[in-house]
Amino acid sequence: MRRALVLTNEAARHPFRASLPMFVFAIGEMENRRSWRLNFGLNVNDARHFAATYVASFVAVSTFIA
């Protein structure tokens, strides 16, 4: 089994990041990352539906309380 002499990345500047393996900091990795919006599949239509549901719920609860 091959093991590195230095187990931490001294350039990471944070204990958690220093404990991560070196392949996490690969140079070409940033081009392959997708936006969080693409990962969740959210679009403008989903935001519209969420806003409509929020407003309808708010009006219903406000009517019930009043």
N, C-alpha and C positions, 0 to 999 in steps of 0.2 A: 504494500500500500504506500503510495507516494503522498507525502504531507508537506505543505509549505512551512518554511521556517518562521515566517511572520504570518500570524493568523488574522491580523486586522489590517485594514486599509488606513494608513496614517493621514491620507488626504481627505478623509470623509468628514472630520471635524465634529463628529457626534458619536457617542458610544454605540448607539443602535446601528447607525450606518456603517461604522467601522467593523461591526461584527458580521455584516452581510458578505457573502462570497463575491469574488471579483467579477463573475459573469453578469451580475446585476448591473454593473456600471459599464457595460459594453457600449462602444461608441455608436454602433448602428442601431441600437435598440430604440432610440427616440423616433426614428422614421417609421418603425413598425407599430408604434403605439397608436391606438384609435382614441378619438375623443370620447369622453364619458357619455355624451349625447348619443353617439352611435352605438355604444355598448348597451345602453338601456333602450334604444330605439325610440326615444322621445322626439316628437316633432311639434309643430305649431298646433296641429289639430288636437293632440293630446293635452296641451296646455289650455286650449280653449275649453275642452270638456271639463278639465279640472276646475277652471275658474267658474264655469257655469254651475257645476255641482256645489262648489263652495258657496256661491252666492245664493243658490236655492236652499241649501241647508241653513245658512245664516238667516234668511228671510223666514223659513219655517220655524226655527227655534225662537226668533224674535217675536213672531206672531203668537206662538204658544205661551211665551212668558207674559206678553202684554195682554 
